[in-house]
């Protein structure tokens, strides 16, 4: 064997070995721009243990709390949640994930500061949940620009100021959660005209004034206005053609004659009206509903609780502290 042929075989073997080694760059699904953005988010949070799987040598489509799209391999979901140790503000880098459809910062008690405007660049967003944190500042108007939103949850934070009417332009919204904040002022009239009548949760704020009459033509499945300082007549939420299932109007100063409400949504299973100033008596139509939760305590109701149906099964706590309500489960009239 000559010198040339003897030197050829080792080189050939080395080449074959190199060809058999896995090519990380070729097999990695993750878009490099998305990876760099995620690494920037991790660095902004000072490399928390929750994001320990976010290492440059690994495919970011396999990282914890993120998800890549099946067709484009771009980051479509970022759900950072359930960590008492993660501390800081929402990094502005989050606005650099243009294909993001789901954005959750949830149950992070040490997440603080204002909601960054960079989120407004994420026009593909469908689901946003920034809740159970210590985020503060106003409810951003820029959410109105995210026209693909179907779910917006900003509950259980320290948001303040008024409810922006601009969010009423979100035509695809199925649920809006602004509850458990420090919001003030009145409910915008435009919210009664939101396309599709999404579920609305505004409880545990400092809202005042009347519920706009525009809600008479709305048809939400769930509405919660409890624990505010709202007043007036909200009987327009009821009617046989409504699809309402869950309604919580408790802990306000609503006042109307309940005797005049003779029709209720057949779908109604949860009705809480406790701690208001509602007068009149209870309609027999209530007894025909398949209610699972019912409370009218601490109002100004009178008359006999309808004996038919199952209203008495809720116990006396559902009826206590009214002007002159009587009959089972309260004492006889």
C-alpha positions in Angstrom: 0.0 0.0 0.0 1.5 3.3 -1.0 1.6 6.4 1.3 -1.3 8.1 -0.4 -3.7 5.2 0.0 -2.7 4.6 3.6 -3.4 8.2 4.6 -6.7 8.2 2.7 -8.5 5.6 5.0 -8.1 7.5 8.3 -9.4 10.6 6.6 -12.4 8.7 5.2 -13.2 7.2 8.6 -13.2 10.6 10.2 -15.5 12.0 7.6 -17.9 9.1 8.0 -17.9 9.7 11.8 -18.7 13.4 11.4 -21.5 12.6 9.0 -23.1 10.3 11.6 -23.0 12.9 14.4 -26.3 14.7 15.0 -26.6 18.2 13.4 -28.1 20.3 16.1 -28.6 23.3 13.9 -30.3 21.3 11.2 -32.7 19.4 13.6 -33.6 22.3 15.9 -37.2 23.5 15.3 -36.9 26.8 17.3 -36.6 30.0 15.4 -33.3 31.7 16.5 -34.9 35.1 16.9 -37.5 33.7 19.2 -34.9 31.9 21.2 -32.9 35.1 21.7 -36.0 36.9 22.9 -36.8 34.2 25.4 -33.2 34.2 26.7 -33.6 38.0 27.1 -36.8 37.4 29.2 -35.0 34.9 31.3 -32.1 37.3 31.9 -34.5 40.1 32.8 -36.0 37.9 35.5 -32.4 37.2 36.7 -32.4 33.5 35.6 -35.0 32.1 37.9 -35.2 28.4 38.7 -38.6 28.2 36.9 -36.8 28.9 33.6 -33.9 26.5 34.2 -34.7 24.5 31.1 -34.2 27.6 29.0 -30.6 26.9 27.9 -29.1 28.0 24.5 -27.9 24.5 23.7 -31.4 23.1 23.7 -34.2 23.5 21.2 -36.5 26.2 22.7 -39.6 24.4 21.3 -38.8 21.9 24.1 -38.4 24.4 26.9 -40.8 24.5 29.9 -43.7 26.9 29.7 -43.4 27.6 26.0 -45.0 26.1 22.9 -44.1 26.3 19.2 -46.6 26.3 16.3 -46.9 23.0 14.5 -46.5 24.5 11.0 -44.2 27.5 11.5 -42.2 26.4 14.6 -42.5 29.9 16.0 -43.3 30.5 19.7 -47.1 30.7 19.9 -47.5 30.3 23.7 -45.8 31.6 26.7 -47.3 30.7 30.1 -45.1 31.7 33.1 -47.1 30.8 36.2 -47.3 29.5 39.7 -44.0 30.7 41.2 -43.7 32.7 44.5 -40.0 33.3 43.8 -40.0 34.9 40.4 -39.5 38.6 40.9 -39.5 41.6 38.6 -41.6 43.3 36.0 -42.9 41.9 32.8 -39.9 42.3 30.5 -40.4 44.5 27.4 -38.7 41.8 25.4 -42.0 39.9 25.4 -43.1 42.2 22.5 -40.5 40.5 20.3 -42.5 37.3 19.8 -44.7 38.2 16.8 -46.5 34.9 16.5 -47.5 34.7 20.1 -51.2 33.7 20.6 -51.2 32.9 24.3 -49.6 35.1 26.9 -50.0 34.2 30.6 -48.3 35.7 33.6 -50.4 34.0 36.3 -50.1 33.5 40.1 -46.8 35.4 40.4 -47.1 37.4 43.6 -43.8 39.2 43.1 -44.5 40.4 39.6 -45.0 44.1 39.8 -45.1 47.3 37.8 -47.2 48.5 34.8 -48.3 46.3 31.9 -45.7 47.1 29.2 -46.8 48.8 26.0 -44.7 46.4 24.0 -47.5 43.8 24.3 -49.4 46.0 21.8 -47.1 44.7 19.1 -48.4 41.1 19.6 -51.3 41.3 17.1 -51.7 37.5 16.9 -52.7 37.3 20.6 -55.9 35.4 21.4 -55.6 34.7 25.1 -54.1 37.0 27.6 -54.0 36.3 31.3 -52.1 38.7 33.6 -53.7 37.8 36.9 -53.0 37.1 40.5 -49.9 39.3 40.5 -49.0 42.7 41.9 -49.3 44.5 38.6 -50.4 48.1 39.0 -51.3 51.2 36.9 -54.2 51.7 34.6 -55.9 49.1 32.4 -54.0 49.7 29.1 -56.0 51.1 26.2 -53.7 49.3 23.7 -55.5 46.0 24.3 -58.2 47.4 22.0 -55.7 47.1 19.2 -55.4 43.3 19.6 -58.5 42.5 17.6 -57.9 38.7 17.7 -58.4 38.6 21.5 -61.0 36.1 22.6 -60.0 36.1 26.3 -58.6 38.9 28.5 -58.0 38.4 32.2 -56.5 41.2 34.2 -58.1 40.1 37.5 -56.6 40.0 41.0 -54.0 42.7 40.5 -53.6 46.3 41.8 -54.8 48.1 38.6 -56.4 51.5 39.2 -58.2 54.2 37.3 -61.3 53.9 35.2 -62.4 51.1 32.9 -61.4 52.1 29.4 -64.4 52.2 27.0 -62.1 51.3 24.1 -62.0 47.6 25.0 -65.7 47.4 23.9 -64.4 47.3 20.3 -63.0 43.8 20.7 -65.4 41.9 18.5 -64.1 38.4 19.2 -64.0 38.6 23.0 -65.8 35.8 24.9 -64.7 36.8 28.4 -63.4 39.9 30.1 -62.0 39.8 33.6 -61.3 43.0 35.4 -62.4 41.9 38.8 -60.4 42.2 42.1 -58.6 45.4 41.3 -58.9 49.0 42.5 -60.9 50.4 39.5 -63.1 53.4 40.0 -65.8 55.3 38.1 -68.7 54.0 36.2 -69.2 51.1 33.9 -68.8 52.4 30.3 -72.1 52.3 28.4 -70.3 50.8 25.4 -69.8 47.6 27.4 -73.4 46.8 26.9 -72.9 46.8 23.2 -69.8 44.5 23.0 -70.3 42.2 20.0 -71.3 38.7 21.1 -72.1 39.7 24.7 -69.0 38.3 26.4 -69.0 37.2 30.0 -68.1 40.2 32.1 -66.4 40.1 35.6 -66.1 43.4 37.4 -66.5 42.4 41.0 -64.4 43.6 44.0 -63.6 47.0 42.7 -64.8 50.5 43.6 -67.2 51.1 40.8 -70.1 53.6 41.2 -73.2 54.8 39.4 -75.8 52.9 37.5 -75.4 49.9 35.2 -75.9 51.4 31.7 -79.2 50.7 30.1 -77.3 49.4 27.1 -77.0 46.1 29.0 -80.7 45.6 28.4 -79.9 44.4 24.9 -76.8 42.4 25.9 -77.0 38.7 26.5 -74.0 37.4 28.5 -73.9 33.9 29.9 -72.1 35.0 33.1 -71.9 38.4 34.7 -70.4 39.3 38.1 -70.8 42.9 39.4 -70.6 42.1 43.1 -68.7 44.0 45.8 -68.9 47.5 44.3 -71.0 50.5 45.0 -73.4 50.3 42.0 -77.0 51.4 42.3 -80.3 51.4 40.4 -82.4 48.8 38.6 -80.7 45.7 37.0 -83.8 43.7 36.3 -83.2 44.1 32.6 -80.7 41.3 32.8 -83.7 38.9 33.3 -86.1 37.5 30.7 -87.1 34.2 29.2 -85.2 34.9 26.0 -81.9 35.5 27.8 -79.2 32.9 28.0 -77.9 34.0 31.4 -76.6 31.1 33.6 -74.6 32.8 36.4 -75.4 36.3 37.8 -73.8 37.8 40.9 -75.1 41.3 41.8 -74.4 41.0 45.6 -72.9 43.6 47.8 -74.0 46.8 46.0 -76.9 49.2 46.5 -79.2 48.0 43.7 -82.8 49.0 44.3 -85.9 47.8 42.3 -89.2 46.1 42.8 -88.6 42.4 42.5 -92.3 41.8 42.2 -92.2 43.1 38.7 -89.7 40.5 37.6 -91.9 37.6 36.4 -89.7 36.1 33.8 -86.3 34.6 34.2 -83.8 32.9 31.8 -84.6 29.1 31.9 -80.8 28.6 31.9 -80.3 30.5 35.2 -78.6 28.3 37.8 -76.7 30.9 40.0 -78.4 34.1 41.3 -76.9 36.1 44.2 -78.6 39.4 45.1 -77.6 39.6 48.8 -76.8 42.9 50.5 -78.7 45.3 48.3 -81.9 47.3 48.7 -84.3 45.2 46.6 -88.0 45.4 47.6 -91.2 43.5 46.7 -91.7 39.8 46.9 -90.4 36.7 45.2 -92.0 35.5 42.0 -93.3 31.9 41.7 -91.3 31.9 38.4 -88.1 31.6 40.6 -89.4 28.3 42.0 -89.5 26.8 38.5 -85.8 27.4 37.8 -83.2 24.7 38.4 -81.2 27.0 40.7 -78.1 25.6 42.3 -77.1 28.8 44.1 -79.6 31.4 45.3 -79.3 34.2 47.9 -81.5 37.3 48.5 -80.6 37.9 52.1 -80.1 41.4 53.5 -82.6 43.3 51.2 -86.0 44.8 51.7 -88.1 41.9 50.5 -91.6 41.0 51.9 -94.2 38.4 51.4 -94.2 34.6 51.4 -91.4 32.5 49.9 -93.0 30.4 47.1 -93.8 27.0 48.6 -93.6 25.1 45.3 -90.3 24.2 43.7 -87.1 23.9 45.7 -86.5 27.4 47.0 -86.7 26.2 50.6 -83.7 23.9 50.1 -81.3 26.8 50.2 -81.8 27.3 53.9 -82.7 30.3 55.9 -79.3 32.0 55.3 -80.4 32.7 51.7 -83.4 34.8 53.0 -82.3 36.4 56.3 -82.5 40.1 57.2 -85.3 41.2 54.9 -88.1 43.5 55.8 -90.9 40.9 56.2 -90.1 37.8 54.2 -91.6 34.7 55.6 -92.4 31.1 55.0 -90.2 28.0 54.8 -87.3 27.9 55.5 -88.1 31.1 57.5 -90.8 31.2 60.2 -94.4 30.9 59.0 -96.2 34.0 57.8 
